[in-house]
Amino acid sequence: MKNYKIVLTFFLLWLTIQFDSEAENVFAYVSILTLGLLHGANDIKLLTQKETTQKTSSYKILAGYVAFVLCVGVLFYILPVLALTVFVVISGFHFGEEHLHDTYKKESALLPYCYTSYGMLILFLIFYFNTAATSSIIYDITSYTLTNTFFLVGVGITGVSTLIFSLLLFKHKKKEVSYLEEFVYILVFIVLFKMANLLWSFAIYFVIWHAIPSLSGQIRFLYGNTSMTSVVKYLKSSFLYWLLSIAGVFSLYFYLQDDLYLFNAIFFAFLATITFPHVWVITGMKSKK
Protein backbone atom coordinates (compact mmCIF):
# COMPACT_ATOMS: atom_id res chain seq x y z
CA MET A 1 0.00 0.00 0.00
CA LYS A 2 2.84 2.39 0.78
CA ASN A 3 4.15 2.03 -2.79
CA TYR A 4 0.95 3.35 -4.32
CA LYS A 5 0.87 6.22 -1.80
CA ILE A 6 4.35 7.33 -2.79
CA VAL A 7 3.51 7.13 -6.51
CA LEU A 8 0.26 9.09 -6.03
CA THR A 9 2.01 11.68 -3.87
CA PHE A 10 4.67 12.34 -6.50
CA PHE A 11 2.03 12.46 -9.23
CA LEU A 12 0.08 15.07 -7.28
CA LEU A 13 3.32 16.90 -6.56
CA TRP A 14 3.88 17.08 -10.32
CA LEU A 15 0.25 18.19 -10.73
CA THR A 16 0.90 21.00 -8.25
CA ILE A 17 3.60 22.41 -10.52
CA GLN A 18 1.26 22.46 -13.50
CA PHE A 19 -1.60 24.48 -11.98
CA ASP A 20 -2.15 27.66 -10.03
CA SER A 21 -3.44 27.99 -6.47
CA GLU A 22 -7.09 28.28 -7.48
CA ALA A 23 -6.92 24.99 -9.36
CA GLU A 24 -5.23 23.38 -6.35
CA ASN A 25 -8.14 24.50 -4.18
CA VAL A 26 -10.62 22.90 -6.59
CA PHE A 27 -8.65 19.63 -6.56
CA ALA A 28 -8.51 19.81 -2.76
CA TYR A 29 -12.24 20.33 -2.27
CA VAL A 30 -13.11 17.53 -4.69
CA SER A 31 -10.71 15.15 -2.93
CA ILE A 32 -11.90 16.02 0.58
CA LEU A 33 -15.60 15.97 -0.33
CA THR A 34 -15.34 12.57 -2.04
CA LEU A 35 -12.84 10.14 -0.51
CA GLY A 36 -12.15 12.38 2.49
CA LEU A 37 -15.73 12.58 3.74
CA LEU A 38 -16.53 9.06 2.54
CA HIS A 39 -14.01 7.52 4.94
CA GLY A 40 -16.01 8.92 7.87
CA ALA A 41 -19.48 8.32 6.45
CA ASN A 42 -19.87 4.78 7.80
CA ASP A 43 -19.25 5.44 11.49
CA ILE A 44 -22.77 4.35 12.47
CA LYS A 45 -22.31 1.02 10.67
CA LEU A 46 -18.98 0.50 12.44
CA LEU A 47 -20.52 1.29 15.82
CA THR A 48 -23.37 -1.18 15.34
CA GLN A 49 -21.21 -3.94 13.89
CA LYS A 50 -21.11 -5.89 17.16
CA GLU A 51 -24.69 -5.16 18.23
CA THR A 52 -27.24 -7.96 18.26
CA THR A 53 -30.20 -5.58 17.83
CA GLN A 54 -28.63 -3.56 15.08
CA LYS A 55 -31.74 -1.70 13.88
CA THR A 56 -32.69 -0.43 17.34
CA SER A 57 -29.13 0.40 18.34
CA SER A 58 -28.56 2.28 15.07
CA TYR A 59 -31.20 4.87 15.93
CA LYS A 60 -29.85 5.36 19.43
CA ILE A 61 -26.26 5.58 18.21
CA LEU A 62 -27.22 7.95 15.40
CA ALA A 63 -28.96 10.25 17.89
CA GLY A 64 -25.93 10.19 20.17
CA TYR A 65 -23.59 10.76 17.24
CA VAL A 66 -25.55 13.78 16.01
CA ALA A 67 -25.74 15.17 19.55
CA PHE A 68 -21.97 14.81 19.87
CA VAL A 69 -21.41 16.67 16.60
CA LEU A 70 -23.76 19.48 17.67
CA CYS A 71 -21.99 19.79 21.03
CA VAL A 72 -18.65 20.18 19.27
CA GLY A 73 -20.19 22.82 17.00
CA VAL A 74 -21.44 24.71 20.06
CA LEU A 75 -17.99 24.42 21.64
CA PHE A 76 -16.46 26.06 18.55
CA TYR A 77 -18.94 28.91 18.93
CA ILE A 78 -18.52 29.41 22.69
CA LEU A 79 -14.83 28.50 23.23
CA PRO A 80 -13.21 28.55 19.79
CA VAL A 81 -9.60 28.60 21.07
CA LEU A 82 -10.15 25.52 23.24
CA ALA A 83 -12.13 23.74 20.52
CA LEU A 84 -9.50 24.41 17.85
CA THR A 85 -6.65 23.34 20.14
CA VAL A 86 -8.39 20.08 21.04
CA PHE A 87 -9.20 19.52 17.36
CA VAL A 88 -5.54 19.81 16.35
CA VAL A 89 -4.45 17.43 19.12
CA ILE A 90 -7.19 14.88 18.37
CA SER A 91 -6.51 15.12 14.63
CA GLY A 92 -2.82 14.62 15.33
CA PHE A 93 -3.59 11.44 17.26
CA HIS A 94 -5.93 10.25 14.50
CA PHE A 95 -3.40 10.84 11.70
CA GLY A 96 -0.60 9.26 13.71
CA GLU A 97 -2.70 6.23 14.66
CA GLU A 98 -3.56 5.52 11.02
CA HIS A 99 0.00 6.07 9.81
CA LEU A 100 1.82 4.16 12.57
CA HIS A 101 -0.60 1.47 13.77
CA ASP A 102 1.29 -1.19 11.77
CA THR A 103 4.68 0.10 12.92
CA TYR A 104 4.57 -0.96 16.57
CA LYS A 105 3.21 -3.82 18.64
CA LYS A 106 0.24 -2.79 20.76
CA GLU A 107 1.50 -3.47 24.28
CA SER A 108 3.18 -0.12 25.02
CA ALA A 109 1.36 2.65 26.93
CA LEU A 110 3.47 5.19 25.03
CA LEU A 111 1.76 4.51 21.69
CA PRO A 112 -1.01 7.18 22.01
CA TYR A 113 1.63 9.82 22.75
CA CYS A 114 3.73 8.70 19.79
CA TYR A 115 0.69 8.75 17.51
CA THR A 116 -0.24 12.25 18.66
CA SER A 117 3.30 13.60 18.35
CA TYR A 118 3.74 12.23 14.81
CA GLY A 119 0.35 13.44 13.60
CA MET A 120 0.89 16.90 15.04
CA LEU A 121 4.31 17.04 13.36
CA ILE A 122 2.54 16.50 10.02
CA LEU A 123 0.00 19.23 10.83
CA PHE A 124 2.62 21.72 12.00
CA LEU A 125 4.64 21.11 8.82
CA ILE A 126 1.54 21.91 6.76
CA PHE A 127 0.88 25.03 8.86
CA TYR A 128 4.51 26.21 8.81
CA PHE A 129 4.85 26.09 5.03
CA ASN A 130 1.48 27.82 4.62
CA THR A 131 1.64 30.32 7.49
CA ALA A 132 -0.32 33.17 5.90
CA ALA A 133 -3.34 31.05 4.93
CA THR A 134 -3.26 29.10 8.20
CA SER A 135 -3.09 32.25 10.32
CA SER A 136 -5.98 33.77 8.38
CA ILE A 137 -8.22 30.75 9.07
CA ILE A 138 -7.21 30.62 12.74
CA TYR A 139 -7.95 34.36 13.06
CA ASP A 140 -11.42 33.89 11.51
CA ILE A 141 -12.17 31.14 14.04
CA THR A 142 -10.51 32.51 17.19
CA SER A 143 -9.66 36.22 16.51
CA TYR A 144 -6.02 35.41 17.37
CA THR A 145 -3.10 35.82 14.97
CA LEU A 146 -0.29 33.24 15.06
CA THR A 147 3.14 33.92 13.57
CA ASN A 148 5.55 31.86 11.51
CA THR A 149 7.70 31.46 14.63
CA PHE A 150 4.86 29.76 16.50
CA PHE A 151 4.50 27.11 13.80
CA LEU A 152 8.27 26.65 13.54
CA VAL A 153 8.47 26.02 17.29
CA GLY A 154 5.60 23.55 16.89
CA VAL A 155 7.54 21.70 14.19
CA GLY A 156 10.61 21.59 16.43
CA ILE A 157 8.79 20.34 19.53
CA THR A 158 6.75 17.67 17.73
CA GLY A 159 9.75 16.60 15.65
CA VAL A 160 11.95 16.10 18.72
CA SER A 161 9.18 14.37 20.69
CA THR A 162 8.44 12.03 17.76
CA LEU A 163 12.14 11.10 17.63
CA ILE A 164 12.22 10.48 21.39
CA PHE A 165 9.10 8.30 21.32
CA SER A 166 10.51 6.37 18.35
CA LEU A 167 13.65 5.58 20.35
CA LEU A 168 11.64 4.64 23.45
CA LEU A 169 9.44 2.35 21.38
CA PHE A 170 12.30 0.77 19.43
CA LYS A 171 11.95 -2.59 21.17
CA HIS A 172 8.24 -2.61 20.32
CA LYS A 173 8.89 -1.92 16.63
CA LYS A 174 7.86 -4.63 14.21
CA LYS A 175 10.90 -6.17 12.49
CA GLU A 176 9.82 -5.31 8.95
CA VAL A 177 9.45 -1.59 9.74
CA SER A 178 12.27 0.79 8.74
CA TYR A 179 12.80 4.10 10.53
CA LEU A 180 14.83 5.28 7.53
CA GLU A 181 11.78 4.73 5.32
CA GLU A 182 9.63 6.80 7.67
CA PHE A 183 12.25 9.57 7.64
CA VAL A 184 12.17 9.61 3.84
CA TYR A 185 8.37 9.99 3.97
CA ILE A 186 8.80 13.07 6.18
CA LEU A 187 11.21 14.56 3.62
CA VAL A 188 8.68 13.89 0.86
CA PHE A 189 5.98 15.62 2.91
CA ILE A 190 8.23 18.64 3.48
CA VAL A 191 8.78 19.06 -0.27
CA LEU A 192 5.08 18.59 -0.94
CA PHE A 193 3.88 21.03 1.73
CA LYS A 194 6.40 23.63 0.61
CA MET A 195 5.20 23.51 -3.00
CA ALA A 196 1.44 23.14 -2.51
CA ASN A 197 -0.92 25.61 -0.89
CA LEU A 198 -2.59 24.97 2.48
CA LEU A 199 -5.77 23.27 1.32
CA TRP A 200 -4.05 21.12 -1.30
CA SER A 201 -1.27 20.11 1.13
CA PHE A 202 -3.86 19.06 3.69
CA ALA A 203 -5.99 17.27 1.08
CA ILE A 204 -3.12 15.21 -0.32
CA TYR A 205 -2.03 13.95 3.06
CA PHE A 206 -5.59 13.59 4.35
CA VAL A 207 -6.86 11.60 1.36
CA ILE A 208 -3.86 9.55 0.21
CA TRP A 209 -2.09 8.87 3.50
CA HIS A 210 -5.12 8.76 5.78
CA ALA A 211 -8.56 8.37 4.18
CA ILE A 212 -7.74 5.65 1.61
CA PRO A 213 -5.87 3.40 4.10
CA SER A 214 -8.67 4.00 6.62
CA LEU A 215 -11.31 3.04 4.05
CA SER A 216 -9.41 -0.17 3.32
CA GLY A 217 -9.25 -1.03 7.02
CA GLN A 218 -12.92 -0.26 7.58
CA ILE A 219 -14.02 -2.43 4.65
CA ARG A 220 -11.91 -5.34 5.88
CA PHE A 221 -13.32 -4.90 9.41
CA LEU A 222 -16.93 -4.88 8.19
CA TYR A 223 -16.80 -7.47 5.40
CA GLY A 224 -13.58 -9.44 5.89
CA ASN A 225 -11.90 -8.41 2.62
CA THR A 226 -11.54 -5.55 0.14
CA SER A 227 -13.17 -7.22 -2.87
CA MET A 228 -15.32 -5.20 -5.24
CA THR A 229 -18.42 -6.70 -3.63
CA SER A 230 -17.30 -5.46 -0.22
CA VAL A 231 -16.50 -2.01 -1.61
CA VAL A 232 -19.98 -1.76 -3.14
CA LYS A 233 -21.56 -2.80 0.18
CA TYR A 234 -19.56 -0.12 1.97
CA LEU A 235 -20.61 2.54 -0.54
CA LYS A 236 -24.28 1.56 -0.23
CA SER A 237 -24.27 1.72 3.56
CA SER A 238 -22.40 5.05 3.70
CA PHE A 239 -24.04 6.85 0.75
CA LEU A 240 -26.85 8.58 2.66
CA TYR A 241 -24.55 9.99 5.38
CA TRP A 242 -22.03 11.08 2.72
CA LEU A 243 -24.79 12.78 0.70
CA LEU A 244 -26.05 14.67 3.76
CA SER A 245 -22.51 15.89 4.48
CA ILE A 246 -22.09 17.06 0.89
CA ALA A 247 -25.43 18.86 1.00
CA GLY A 248 -24.36 20.66 4.18
CA VAL A 249 -21.08 21.81 2.66
CA PHE A 250 -22.71 23.06 -0.53
CA SER A 251 -25.36 24.93 1.47
CA LEU A 252 -22.58 26.58 3.43
CA TYR A 253 -20.78 27.53 0.23
CA PHE A 254 -23.97 28.98 -1.25
CA TYR A 255 -24.24 31.47 1.63
CA LEU A 256 -20.51 32.25 1.94
CA GLN A 257 -19.23 32.09 -1.63
CA ASP A 258 -18.35 35.81 -1.55
CA ASP A 259 -16.11 35.33 1.49
CA LEU A 260 -13.90 32.31 0.81
CA TYR A 261 -11.65 32.94 3.82
CA LEU A 262 -14.66 32.70 6.12
CA PHE A 263 -15.92 29.67 4.21
CA ASN A 264 -12.54 27.93 4.65
CA ALA A 265 -12.61 28.70 8.37
CA ILE A 266 -16.12 27.29 8.83
CA PHE A 267 -15.26 24.37 6.53
CA PHE A 268 -12.36 23.39 8.80
CA ALA A 269 -14.62 23.81 11.82
CA PHE A 270 -17.13 21.51 10.11
CA LEU A 271 -14.40 18.91 9.57
CA ALA A 272 -13.55 19.25 13.25
CA THR A 273 -17.11 18.59 14.42
CA ILE A 274 -17.29 15.30 12.52
CA THR A 275 -13.68 14.36 13.38
CA PHE A 276 -14.22 14.11 17.15
CA PRO A 277 -16.74 11.22 17.11
CA HIS A 278 -15.03 9.64 14.09
CA VAL A 279 -11.72 9.33 15.96
CA TRP A 280 -13.51 7.59 18.82
CA VAL A 281 -15.15 5.15 16.38
CA ILE A 282 -11.95 4.28 14.51
CA THR A 283 -9.90 3.87 17.68
CA GLY A 284 -12.54 1.46 18.96
CA MET A 285 -12.48 -0.42 15.66
CA LYS A 286 -8.69 -0.81 15.74
CA SER A 287 -8.79 -2.07 19.33
CA LYS A 288 -11.03 -4.96 18.21
CA LYS A 289 -8.65 -6.14 15.47
N, C-alpha and C positions, 0 to 999 in steps of 0.2 A: 504493500500500500504506500509506503514511503517513497518508492520510486515514482509512482504516478504523481504524487504531491510535488515532488521536486520538478518534474517535467512541466506540470501545469503552472507552477510558480514562475518558472523561467519563461514560459510562453506568455503569461500575463505581464511579466516584467518587460518583455519585448513589446507587448501590446501597449504598455504604458508610454513607451518612447514614441509610438506612432500617433497618439492622440493627445488632445489638449485636456485641461482639467475638467471642462464641462462634460466631455465624453466619458472621462473616468468616473464622474459622479453618476452618470446614467448607467454605466456598467455596474457600479457599486450597488445602486438601488435595485437593479434587476437581480443581481446575485443574492443580496440580502433578503429581498421579498420572495424569492423562489426557494432555493435550497436552504438559505439561512433561516427563514421562518418555518419552513417545512420540518426542519429537524427538531423543532419544539412543539409541533402541532399535534403530536400523538401522546402527550403527557398523560391524559386521562386514561387512555388505553393501557399505558405502562403501569399506572397506579392500580388499575383494576385487574391486572393480569393474574394475580394470585387470589382474587376474591372468588368465593363460591357463588355468591348472589350478585353476579356482575352487573345486571341491569339496575338493580336497586342501588348498589354502591356507586355506580357511575353518576347518578343524579346527585348523591350526597357529595361525592368527591368533586364534581363539576362546580357545585355551589360553593364549596370550600375554596376551590382553586380560584374562582372568580372573585370571591371575597378577599383572598390574599392579594390578588392583582390590584384590586381597588384600594386596599390598605396601603400598598406600596405607592400607588399614584397619589394618595392623600399625603403620605410622608414626603414625597417630592414637593408637594405644594406647601406644606407647613414647615418642614425642616430640610430644605433642598441640599444644604451642605452635608448634613449627616447622611441623607439618602444617597447622594452622589458618591460619597466616600465609601459607604458600605457596598454600593454597586460595583465600584472599581475593585474592591477587595474580593467580593464574591465572584465577580467575573474572572479575576485573576486565578482564584482557586479552580473555577470551572474549566478555564482554558488549560491550566496546568494539569488537572486531573485527566483530561482527555488526551493530552500530549504525552504524559509520562506514566499512565496507568500500566503500560506494558513494560516499563523500564525497571521497576522495582517489585520485589516480593511484598506482600501486603502486611507483614507482621510488625512493621515499625510504626511507632506513634508519631514519628517525625514527618511522615508522608504528607499530611494535610498542609504543613508549613512549607514543605518543598514545593508542592503543587502551587500554593498561593504565591510564593516567591517567584517561581518561574513564569507563571501567567502574568503577574504584575510587571515583570521585566519586559515581556512582550508588549504590554499596554504602554508602559513608559517609553519604550523605544518608538512606538507609533506616535505618542504625544510629543516627544522631544523633536522628532524630525518634521513635525507639523504643528509647531508651537502656536503660530498665529491663529490657525483655524480652531485648534483645541481650546485655546484661551477664550476665543470668541464664544464658543458653545458653552464653556463653563461659566462665563460671565452672564450669558442669557439665562442660565439655570439658577445660578447662585448669587449673581451681582458681585462676584469677586474676580479679580484679574490675577492670573498666575503667570510667572515669567519663565523664560527659557531655562534659567538657573534652577528653578524648582524641579522641572522635569529632568534636567541633567543629574541633579542630586538623587532623584527617584531612580534613574537608570543605575547610578553607582551603587546605591543601597541594595536594590533588588538583585543586581548583578553579583555583588559580593555575597549576599545571603544565599543566592542560588548555588554559588560555588561551594560555600561552606556546607550547605545541606547535602550537596552531591558527594562531598568527601565523607560526611558523617554516615551517609547511606550506602557507601561503597560496598560494604559487605552484604547489603541486601540487594545489590544490583544483579539483574539476571545476566548470565554469562554471555549471551549473544548480543547484549547492548554495548555500544561503543560511545564513550564520552566524547571522543574526537568527532564522531558523526554529529552528535548534538551540537557541538561547538560550531561546526560548519553550517548547520541549519541557522544558528543565530547570526552568523556572518551574512548568509543569504537574506535573512529578514532585514538586517541593517541596510543592505543595498536596496532592497525592495522599498522599505519605508522611506528611505532618503529620496527615491525617485518618484514615488507615487504620492498623490495628495492624501489627506487624512481619511476621507471616506473610502477611497479605493484601497489604501493600505489596510484599513480595518476589514474591509470586505474580503480581500484576498486571504488574509489569515483566517478570518472567521469562517468562511465558506470551505476553503480547501483543506486547511489544517485542523478545523474543528467540526463544522457541520457535517461534511461528508463522512468522516470517520465515525462520528456519533450516529448518523443515520444507519450506517452499516452495523454498528453494535446493537442499536435498537431493533433492527429487523431480525438479527440473529437471536436476540433475547426473546422476541415475540413469536417467531415462527421457526427458529432452529437453523435457518440457513439464509443466504442472500440470493436465492434463485429469483427469476423474473416473476414467478407466481407470488413469492413472498413480498417482493417489491410492490406489486400491484395491490396486494392485500393492505400493505402499509399505507399506500396512497389513498385507497378507498376509505380507510378508517380515519385518516387525518385530514381529508379534503375539506370537510365542513369547517373545522377549526382554522385551517389555513385560509380559507376563503373569507371568514369573518375578520381575521387579522388584516388581510389585504384590503378589505372594504374599509376598515378603520383607518388605515394609513392613507388611502386615497381620499377619504373624507377630510382628514387632517390637511392633506396637501391642497385640497380644493379651497379651504378657508385661509391657508397661509402661503399660497403660491407667490404672493408679492413680497414675502419676507422669508427668504430661504434660510437665512441664519437662524431665525426663530424656529422655522420648521425643522432644521437639523437638530436644534436643541431639544425640541419636544419629541422628535423621532428617537433620539438616543434615550430620552426619559421613558418613552414607550418600550423600547427594547429592555430597559432596566426593569420595568414592572413585570414583564413576562419572564425575565431571566431568573428572578428570585425563586419562584416556585419550581421552575424548570431545573435549576441546579439541585434542589432537594430531590426531585424525581430521579434524575440521572445518577446522583450519588447513591440513592437507594437501589437503583437497578444494578449498578456495578457491584454493590456489596452482596448481591444475591448470586453473582456469577461464580 
